[in-house]
Every structure is written in structure tokens, then in C-alpha cells.
Amino acid sequence: MIELDRFISEMTGSEVICISTGGETFAGQWIASIFGDYNASTRWTAEQIRQNPKLKNGFHFISMSQGSGIVRD
């Protein structure tokens, strides 16, 4: 997602924080999207957001694929 991160940052002038729920590699993300535990992924993502002080005053959430369900939870 590095290229998408960079593109969004350059277009908006905002900092972009990528929270990957399936690891850092494309293969890891792909495997997690098929076989991963959705509820565990949702909890993990929420915890990453809570722990990041840069997000405490609000943020925009852009998601890919199953991430759309996570943002609604």
C-alpha cells in the first residue's frame, strides 16, 4: 500500500497511516483476507487506532476490500 499511501498524502497534503491487518507483504494480506478471523482483525485495528496519538482528534478512514466492514464495526 506504500504507493497508495504516497498518492493520497501528496494529493491531500495530509499524513497517511496504513494499518495492515494481514502483515506487510501482499501474500500475507491476501491470505489474511481469505482465512483470517474477521472479529480479531476488527479488534486489532481498533486497538491500533486507539493507541496512535495522532488519531485522537479524529481521522478519515479509507479501506480496501473487507476493511469497509471493519470501519462500520
N, C-alpha and C positions, 0 to 999 in steps of 0.2 A: 503494500500500500504506500510505499515511500513516494512514488511518483504522484499518486493522487493527493497525498498529504501536501506535497510541494505545490502542486497546481492550485489547490484550494487556498493555501496560505498566500501564494502570490496574487491570486485573484481578489482575495478579501482583505489582505493586509493583516490578517489575524493569525495567532498562533494555532497550530493544529496538533492535537494529541491523539495518537492512534492507540486504541485499546483492542488488541487482537486476542480473541478468546481461544484460538487454536494453535498458538505458537507463532514463531517468527517466519516459518517457511510456508510457501504456497501449499506444499504437500500436507504439512501439519494442519493448516487451516482447512483444507479440503476434507481431510479425514475427520477432523473435529465437527465439521458441519454436517457430516453424514452420521457418524457414530457417537458423537459427544452427547453428554447429558445436558439438555436444554435448561433445566432448572438450575443446575450447578453453574452453567455458563452465565445465566442471568444474575445469580448471586455474586459471582466473581466480578462481573462487570460493574455491578452496583457498588461493590466494595472498592474497586479501583477508582471510581468516581468520587466516593466519599473521602478517600484518603488523599486526593490530589487538591492541595490548597488553591491551585489556580482555577479550580472549577467551583469554588464555594459561593461565588456571587452570581452563578448562572452560566449557561453554556448552550450552544446549539449542538444537536446530536445528529450526525449523518451516519446512516447504517447501510450495510450491504447484505443482501440476502436475508438470512434468519435474524440479523441484527434489528430488523424492523419490528419483530416480535419482542425483542429484548427491550427496546425503547418504550414500548407500550406497557410492559410489565412494570 
